[in-house]
Amino acid sequence: MAAPSTSRKLLGRLSLPERRFVADALRTETVGGVLLLAAAVAALIWANIPGLADSYKSVRDLHVGPAALGLDLSLQHWAADGLLAVFFFVAGIELKRELVAGDLRDPKAAALPVIAAVCGMAVPAGVYALVNALGSGSMAGWAVPTATDIAFALAVLAVIGTWLPSALRAFLLTLAVVDDLFAILIIAVFFTRSIDFLALGGAAAGLVLFWFLLRKGIRGWYVYVPLAVVIWGLMYNSGVHATIAGVAMGLMLRCTRTGDEQHSPGEHIEHLVRPLSAGLAVPLFALFSAGVSLSDEAIAQVFTRPETLGVVLGLVIGKALGIFGGTWLAARFTRASLSEDLAWPDVFAVASLAGIGFTVSLLIGELAFAGDETLTDEVKAAVLIGSLIAAVLACILLKLRDRRYRALTEAEERDEDQDGIPDIYEEQNPAYHLRMARIHEEKAAEHRRKARAAAAATAEEAAGSSTDGDRPA
């Protein structure tokens, strides 16, 4: 007798709690993504209309802040170093939750998104390096095409109205979380020019105090927000990118539930802060960073200069091949099979969608070519154009399977017994089947009543017609 198959399924059905978390997270990210898209378009219009371009630069370069504290920064720098710290704070909480309560908790389940994300960063970096080696360009921008912008990707899905099963959405979200982790490491390791150890020591002491207060159960935003601002300021003055402070504080929050808690402290704070991150911080960063010249000459330069061409090809080709190849390798070497509801073209379509690299790609572009404003703007234009091409390609591929995705999504969301739990999660529950039997019996009884009423009406009508026919002319 053959032994039962123990093959694991890749991109299979999510657990109900995980599905609900993913749905809530992606709902906020989608709204934030639409705002991000609107902010990027507004920045491009503002920076490219002749009568307004100068005012855009004036506002972007306006300096505010206390110079005595080393914080006399332009609005663009406040957005990149300050507001994005909020974005990375949320990323830190997401990563902590995934590590202790999500898919990354189980090494076998974590293998797929980790391998896919690593390949999805290594291959674009390799594509960039190859293009610049052949074209004698600068290697400084190798990290620019490695990032995925989950909010922008979801905004694209929302705009075109594409259905996407929850397993693929969760895969995209987990990819983005792992992607953010490696982006944080890249920023910390490769873009720290010099270090002020006194300020860094102060930031470390502040983080220790932050951790101590959390462990003691001290509550109150009026304690943590001022402390977070001090830690951020010290981290900025240390020379280490200030967003690292946001990640560190996010990772310190407890993301497991105890007792009768409905939500862990990390989940609760993420629920409060995520709208601020997705709805304000990231769109404002886009507004001050995406305003680059898109003249015919600038666009032509994107496809002729090795640095910018490397970014475009890295996002469009490197991301798709890297993530798809990483997923295939994970299936090959873990002896797992793809869920029967999906096909490998679905994985390639999502991998293409991950080529939309906006927020973190723009940030890394600013860091990589700091001091060369012209090249920085050209690299930003390359990020925008590469992301647009990746979005169009992904939309075409996803639309080809949209009918199938819609059927899968509707099946996932069907709740005929209206108990708040999708029916597919109750197939092994006897009580569910008894409820459904009662519902169908009640419907059958209603249909029998309507059938009797319809038969009686038909008989009465026939009797009336017969009487009319017997009446003399």
Secondary structure, 3 states (H helix, E strand, C coil): CCCCCCCCEECCCCCHHHHHHHHHHHHHHHHHHHHHHHHHHHHHHHHHCCCCHHHHHHHHCCEECCHHHCCCEEHHHHHHHHHHHHHHHHHHHHHHHHHHCCHHHCHHHHHHHHHHHHHHHHHHHHHHHHHHHHHCCCHHHCCHHHCCCHHHHHHHHHHHCCCCCHHHHHHHHHHHHHHHHHHHHHHHHHCCCCCCHHHHHHHHHHHHHHHHHHHCCCCCHHHHHHHHHHHHHHHHHHCCCCHHHHHHHHHHCCCCCCCCCCCCHHHHHHHHHHHHHHHHHHHHHHHHHCCCCCCHHHHHHHCCCHHHHHHHHHHHHHHHHHHHHHHHHHHHHHCCEECCCCCHHHHHHHHHHCCCCCHHHHHHHHHHCCCCHHHHHHHHHHHHHHHHHHHHHHHHHHHHCHHHHHHHHHHHHCCCCCCCCCHHHCCCCHHHHHHHHHHHHHHHHHHHHHHHHHHHHHHHHHHHHHHHHHCCC
